[in-house]
Amino acid sequence: MIHLAAQYFLNHKLEDAELKRHVALLAHAGYECIYAHSRQGLRTPYFSDGWWHAIGVMLEECRRRHIKLAIWDEDTYPSPVAGGRILEEHPEYTAQHLAFTVLDAAAAKEIDHSCKCAGKIIRAFAVYEDGRIADITGVCGTRRAVPDAREIIHSAYSTQTKIGSPHWRARYSTRQWALMWTPAEACRIVIVQLSREHGRHELDLLNSDAVKAFLDSTHEEYFRRFGSDFGKLIPSVFFDEPAPDGEFPWTGVFAAEFQKEHGYDLMSRLPHLVLDISGESRQVRLHYRATQHRLQCENYLQQVQSWCSSHHIQSIGHLSRTEYLSYCNGILWPDELACCRYIDIPCTDPLGAHAAWRDTSSYHTGLKVVSSAAHLFGKEQAGSDALAVTGDSTSLADMAFHLDYQMVLGITYFNIHGLFYSTDGARKDEAPPSLFYQHSEWELMSAVLERTQKLC
């Protein structure tokens, strides 16, 4: 059983001799497994021939040193878009979410509203004080009503113009979805748009086909090249903070799945997601999150776990930032503890030095969640993406305190965060600082790791 893994940050041009030297250093220090982690600054292109050569070099050196080499499933983080490949090849798999706009409307006064979000208006509703909900989608449409620029044009719209033809021209290139309506009585208007404007999380995790495309692009590629070592020298694959996009994630089959699961129509009740209209509002929200939870577990977590199981490796990783359960548990991964059922070693990511300070107990929550999940679902271990962002002056004593604290809360799988291939240039200023040979106390690291391994 592995207790000590290293997140080896590959963040420069990868050279054979340096890779071999680093693997030897990590093995000597007591690490049992190395995650080959593509990281910002990587100059050897991800998934290029150079990348695969570097993986092969590390694999053979790990074989010589009797330690494991594991897969990091993404080009940096968060998982999972395979370095952008999935959406470039399949834009239809882009993450979607519902974007809501709520407007107050007075009786007999026209509402003329242009939406800031670019997504299509899929529904619009008038919600009256007595709880009535009326569908007013018919008063919505698109327009180009606001000029982007006004300027003097000298051409006559020909590339061969020899005599100037100056005239004013306004450009209206931005299309906006809009609503124009005059209500007969006062109400609140709820506009619902389907948005594909994403932030950090780009792939539609609620879509089984999207996740399969990701597995085909990443996991299958590793297996094609190194499959004979799966389950032996290659024990696991790690995912880092996958999540849906937006406060109200969506996918094409969501409404049909909701109807199948809860027995009533969601589309006509969408205003309940953002307004307290009646006693039904809480039920609709609860059922919405239940369907979101099921789709994310079935289509992402279970599909990834099933692939790993069939290829004799473990699915390991952490979901959202679990110190913020009031946010993440309700929105990104509803009932996050229950999601851990579908992770072979559920992990958390306790960022910062305060992850073990007495007066910052919210930062301990993730450790308790994955430890509880391991007990509830019969997992052999609970894990931590440990020691991340602990500060520029983090000493071995600080590290030992953090690791001890996390073991007290039930952690026995440590994926130590931040062992840098290089601190060249701006790398030396990245958070966290390197916990590898560049650290002033590296020569004594083996004492901390040996003690931690025995306690685990």
C-alpha positions in Angstrom: 0.0 0.0 0.0 1.4 3.4 -1.0 1.3 6.2 1.6 3.7 8.8 0.1 3.4 10.1 -3.4 5.1 13.1 -5.0 3.5 15.6 -7.3 6.5 16.1 -9.5 5.9 19.4 -11.3 7.3 19.1 -14.8 7.7 22.8 -15.6 10.6 23.3 -18.0 12.4 21.6 -20.9 12.6 17.9 -19.9 16.0 16.3 -20.2 16.8 12.6 -19.7 19.7 13.1 -17.3 17.8 15.5 -15.1 14.7 13.3 -15.0 16.8 10.3 -13.9 18.6 12.3 -11.3 15.3 13.6 -9.9 13.7 10.2 -9.7 16.7 8.9 -7.8 16.5 11.8 -5.4 12.8 11.2 -4.8 13.2 7.5 -4.3 16.1 8.1 -1.9 14.0 10.5 0.2 11.4 7.8 0.7 8.7 8.6 -1.9 6.9 5.4 -3.0 5.2 6.9 -6.1 5.7 9.8 -8.4 2.9 11.6 -10.3 4.3 13.0 -13.6 2.5 16.4 -13.3 2.5 18.7 -16.3 2.7 22.2 -14.8 2.8 25.9 -15.9 6.2 26.6 -17.5 6.5 23.2 -19.2 8.5 23.8 -22.5 8.4 20.2 -23.8 4.9 20.2 -25.4 2.4 18.1 -23.6 1.5 14.8 -25.3 4.3 15.4 -27.9 6.9 12.8 -28.8 9.1 14.6 -26.3 6.5 14.2 -23.6 6.0 10.5 -24.2 9.8 10.0 -24.3 10.1 11.7 -20.9 7.4 9.5 -19.4 9.2 6.5 -20.7 12.5 7.6 -19.2 10.9 8.2 -15.8 9.1 4.9 -15.9 12.3 3.0 -16.5 14.1 4.9 -13.8 11.3 4.1 -11.4 11.6 0.5 -12.3 15.3 0.6 -11.4 14.6 2.4 -8.1 11.7 0.0 -7.1 9.1 2.8 -6.9 5.9 3.6 -8.9 5.1 6.1 -11.6 1.5 7.3 -11.7 -0.6 9.3 -14.2 -1.7 12.9 -13.7 -4.7 13.2 -16.0 -4.4 16.8 -17.2 -2.1 19.4 -18.7 -1.8 21.4 -15.4 -5.3 21.6 -13.8 -8.2 21.4 -13.4 -9.3 18.1 -14.9 -10.5 17.2 -17.5 -10.0 18.7 -21.0 -6.7 16.9 -22.1 -4.8 20.1 -22.6 -7.7 21.6 -24.5 -7.9 18.8 -27.1 -11.5 17.7 -26.3 -13.2 21.0 -26.9 -11.1 21.7 -30.0 -12.2 18.5 -31.5 -15.7 18.5 -30.0 -17.0 22.0 -29.2 -20.4 20.5 -28.5 -18.9 19.0 -25.3 -18.4 22.5 -23.8 -19.7 22.9 -20.3 -23.1 24.6 -20.1 -25.1 26.3 -17.4 -28.3 28.2 -16.9 -27.8 32.0 -16.4 -30.7 33.8 -14.7 -31.7 37.5 -14.8 -34.4 38.8 -12.5 -36.1 42.1 -13.2 -38.7 44.1 -11.3 -41.6 45.2 -13.6 -44.3 47.7 -12.9 -47.8 47.6 -14.2 -48.3 49.1 -17.7 -44.6 50.2 -17.9 -42.5 48.8 -20.8 -39.5 46.6 -20.0 -36.8 46.9 -22.6 -33.9 44.7 -21.6 -30.7 43.6 -23.4 -29.0 40.6 -21.9 -25.3 40.8 -21.0 -24.9 37.0 -21.3 -24.4 35.8 -24.9 -26.4 32.6 -24.4 -29.7 31.9 -26.0 -32.9 32.7 -24.0 -34.5 29.4 -23.5 -37.3 30.6 -21.3 -38.7 33.8 -19.8 -41.3 34.1 -17.1 -43.5 36.6 -15.3 -43.9 35.7 -11.7 -46.7 37.5 -9.9 -47.2 38.3 -6.2 -49.8 35.6 -5.8 -47.4 32.9 -7.0 -48.7 32.6 -10.6 -46.0 31.9 -13.2 -46.6 32.8 -16.8 -44.4 31.9 -19.7 -43.5 35.0 -21.8 -40.7 33.5 -23.9 -42.5 34.7 -27.0 -41.5 38.4 -26.3 -37.8 37.5 -26.5 -35.5 37.5 -29.4 -32.2 38.9 -30.8 -31.1 42.3 -32.0 -28.1 44.5 -32.8 -29.2 47.8 -31.3 -26.0 49.2 -29.7 -23.2 50.3 -32.0 -19.7 49.0 -31.2 -18.0 51.9 -33.0 -18.8 55.0 -35.1 -16.1 56.1 -37.6 -15.3 57.7 -40.9 -14.8 55.2 -43.7 -12.8 56.3 -46.8 -13.2 53.3 -49.0 -16.1 52.5 -51.3 -16.1 48.9 -50.1 -13.7 47.8 -52.8 -10.1 46.7 -52.5 -9.4 48.7 -55.8 -10.7 52.1 -54.7 -8.5 54.9 -56.1 -10.6 57.9 -55.1 -11.5 58.4 -51.4 -15.2 58.3 -50.5 -15.3 59.5 -46.9 -18.6 58.8 -45.0 -19.7 58.0 -41.5 -20.4 54.3 -40.6 -21.6 52.8 -37.4 -20.8 49.1 -36.7 -23.3 46.9 -35.0 -21.4 43.6 -34.8 -22.6 42.5 -31.3 -25.8 40.5 -31.2 -27.7 40.5 -28.0 -30.6 38.5 -26.7 -33.3 40.8 -25.5 -36.8 41.1 -24.1 -39.4 43.9 -24.7 -42.7 43.6 -23.0 -45.3 45.7 -21.2 -47.0 43.8 -18.3 -50.6 44.4 -17.4 -49.8 44.1 -13.7 -46.7 44.3 -11.5 -44.5 41.2 -11.5 -40.9 39.9 -11.5 -39.5 38.8 -14.8 -37.1 35.8 -14.8 -35.0 35.4 -17.9 -33.2 32.0 -18.3 -30.3 31.7 -20.8 -28.3 28.7 -21.8 -24.7 29.8 -21.5 -21.5 28.2 -22.7 -19.3 31.0 -21.4 -17.1 29.1 -19.0 -14.4 29.9 -16.4 -11.9 27.3 -15.2 -14.2 24.3 -15.8 -14.6 23.7 -19.5 -16.0 20.2 -20.1 -19.6 19.1 -19.7 -19.2 16.5 -16.9 -22.9 15.7 -17.0 -22.4 14.3 -20.6 -21.3 10.7 -20.8 -20.0 11.1 -24.4 -17.9 14.1 -23.4 -16.2 12.1 -20.5 -15.6 9.2 -22.8 -13.9 11.5 -25.3 -11.6 12.6 -22.5 -10.8 9.1 -21.5 -10.1 8.1 -25.1 -7.7 11.0 -25.4 -5.8 10.6 -22.2 -6.2 7.4 -20.3 -6.3 5.2 -23.4 -3.2 7.0 -24.8 -1.2 6.1 -21.7 -2.5 2.5 -21.8 -1.7 2.2 -25.5 1.9 3.1 -24.8 2.5 1.7 -21.3 -0.3 -0.8 -20.8 2.0 -3.7 -19.9 2.9 -1.8 -16.7 -0.7 -0.9 -15.7 -1.5 -2.4 -12.3 2.2 -3.0 -11.6 4.6 -0.1 -12.1 1.7 2.2 -12.9 -0.8 2.0 -10.0 -3.2 4.9 -10.4 -4.4 8.0 -12.2 -5.1 11.3 -10.3 -7.8 13.8 -11.1 -7.6 17.4 -9.8 -10.6 19.5 -9.0 -13.0 18.5 -11.8 -16.3 20.4 -11.6 -19.2 21.6 -13.7 -19.4 25.2 -14.8 -21.7 27.8 -13.3 -24.1 27.9 -10.4 -26.7 25.9 -12.3 -25.0 23.3 -14.5 -26.9 22.0 -17.5 -26.6 19.4 -20.2 -28.9 18.5 -23.1 -30.7 15.7 -21.4 -31.1 17.4 -18.0 -34.8 18.2 -18.2 -35.7 14.7 -19.4 -33.6 13.1 -16.6 -35.2 15.4 -14.1 -38.7 14.4 -15.3 -37.7 10.7 -15.2 -36.3 11.0 -11.7 -38.8 13.2 -10.0 -42.0 12.8 -12.0 -42.7 16.4 -13.0 -41.6 19.1 -15.5 -38.6 21.3 -14.6 -38.8 23.7 -17.5 -42.0 25.4 -16.4 -40.7 25.7 -12.8 -37.2 27.2 -13.5 -38.1 30.4 -11.7 -38.2 28.4 -8.4 -34.4 27.9 -8.7 -33.8 31.6 -8.1 -36.9 32.9 -6.3 -38.8 31.9 -3.2 -42.2 31.7 -4.9 -44.1 29.1 -2.8 -43.5 26.0 -0.7 -42.6 24.2 -3.9 -39.4 26.3 -4.4 -37.3 24.3 -2.0 -38.4 21.0 -3.4 -37.6 22.1 -7.0 -34.1 23.2 -5.9 -33.5 20.0 -3.9 -34.6 17.8 -6.8 -32.5 19.9 -9.3 -29.3 19.2 -7.2 -30.2 15.6 -6.8 -30.4 15.2 -10.6 -27.1 17.1 -11.0 -25.5 14.9 -8.4 -26.6 11.7 -10.2 -25.5 12.8 -13.6 -22.1 13.9 -12.5 -21.5 10.7 -10.5 -22.8 8.4 -13.3 -21.2 10.2 -16.2 -17.9 11.3 -14.8 -16.9 9.6 -11.5 -18.3 6.2 -12.2 -17.2 6.2 -15.8 -13.6 7.1 -14.8 -13.6 4.6 -11.9 -14.9 1.9 -14.2 -12.2 2.5 -16.8 -9.5 2.4 -14.2 -10.9 -0.8 -12.6 -11.0 -2.5 -16.0 -7.4 -1.5 -16.6 -6.2 -2.7 -13.1 -5.4 0.8 -11.7 -7.0 3.0 -9.1 -9.0 6.2 -9.6 -7.7 8.7 -7.1 -8.3 12.5 -6.8 -10.1 15.3 -5.2 -13.2 17.2 -6.1 -13.9 20.8 -5.1 -12.3 22.9 -2.3 -14.0 21.2 0.6 -13.2 23.8 3.2 -16.1 25.6 1.6 -18.9 23.0 2.1 -21.6 25.7 2.2 -20.7 26.5 -1.4 -19.3 23.4 -3.0 -21.6 20.9 -1.4 -24.7 22.8 -2.7 -23.4 23.8 -6.1 -20.4 22.1 -7.6 -20.7 18.6 -6.2 -24.0 18.3 -4.3 -23.7 15.8 -1.5 -19.9 15.7 -2.0 -19.4 13.1 0.7 -21.6 10.7 -1.1 -19.7 11.4 -4.4 -16.6 9.8 -2.7 -18.3 6.4 -3.1 -17.0 6.4 -6.7 -13.4 7.3 -5.9 -11.0 4.5 -5.0 -9.0 6.8 -2.7 -11.0 10.0 -2.0 -8.7 13.0 -1.5 -9.0 16.6 -0.5 -6.9 19.7 -1.1 -6.3 21.6 2.1 -4.5 24.6 0.7 -2.5 26.9 2.9 -0.7 26.9 6.2 -3.9 27.4 8.1 -5.1 23.9 7.1 -3.8 22.8 10.6 -4.3 25.9 12.6 -6.7 25.7 15.6 -8.7 28.9 14.7 -9.3 28.1 11.1 -11.4 25.0 11.4 -13.2 25.4 8.1 -10.0 24.5 6.4 -10.0 21.1 8.1 -13.5 20.2 6.8 -12.2 18.5 3.6 -10.0 16.2 5.6 -12.9 15.1 7.7 -15.1 14.6 4.7 -12.8 12.2 2.9 -11.9 10.4 6.1 -15.6 9.9 6.9 -16.2 8.8 3.3 -13.4 6.2 3.5 -15.1 4.8 6.7 -18.6 4.9 5.3 -17.8 3.3 1.9 -15.1 0.8 2.9 -12.2 2.5 1.3 -8.7 1.4 2.3 -7.4 4.9 2.5 -8.3 8.6 2.6 -6.0 11.0 0.9 -4.6 14.6 0.9 -3.1 16.8 -1.7 -0.9 17.8 1.1 1.4 20.8 2.0 0.2 23.1 -0.9 0.7 26.8 -0.5 2.1 26.4 3.0 4.4 29.4 2.6 7.9 30.4 1.5 9.5 29.7 4.9 7.9 26.2 5.4 10.3 24.1 7.4 10.5 20.4 7.9 9.0 20.9 11.4 6.1 22.7 9.8 5.6 19.9 7.3 5.8 17.2 10.0 3.2 19.1 12.0 0.8 19.3 9.0 1.3 15.6 8.2 0.7 14.6 11.8 -2.4 16.7 12.1 -3.8 15.2 8.9 -3.1 11.6 10.1 -5.0 12.3 13.3 -8.0 13.2 11.1 -7.6 9.9 9.2 -5.4 10.6 6.2 -3.0 7.8 5.2 -2.4 8.6 1.5 -0.3 11.8 1.0 0.2 13.2 -2.5 2.7 15.9 -1.5 2.2 19.0 -3.5 5.0 20.9 -5.2 8.2 19.1 -6.0 9.5 21.3 -8.9 11.6 20.0 -11.8 12.9 23.6 -12.1 12.7 26.9 -10.2 14.2 28.8 -13.2 12.9 32.3 -13.7 9.4 33.0 -12.4 9.0 29.4 -11.2 10.8 30.4 -7.9 7.9 32.8 -7.1 5.1 30.3 -7.7 2.9 29.2 -4.8 3.8 26.9 -3.2 7.6 27.1 -3.2 9.3 23.9 -4.2 9.5 21.1 -1.5 12.1 19.3 -3.6 15.9 19.4 -3.6 15.7 23.2 -4.0 14.5 23.3 -0.3 17.2 24.2 2.2 16.3 21.2 4.4 15.9 18.7 1.6 18.7 16.5 2.9 16.7 15.8 6.0 13.4 15.2 4.3 13.8 11.4 4.4 13.5 11.5 8.2 10.1 13.2 8.0 8.9 10.9 5.3 10.1 7.7 6.9 8.3 8.7 10.2 5.2 9.6 8.3 5.2 6.3 6.3 5.4 4.3 9.5 2.7 6.2 11.2 0.4 5.8 8.2 
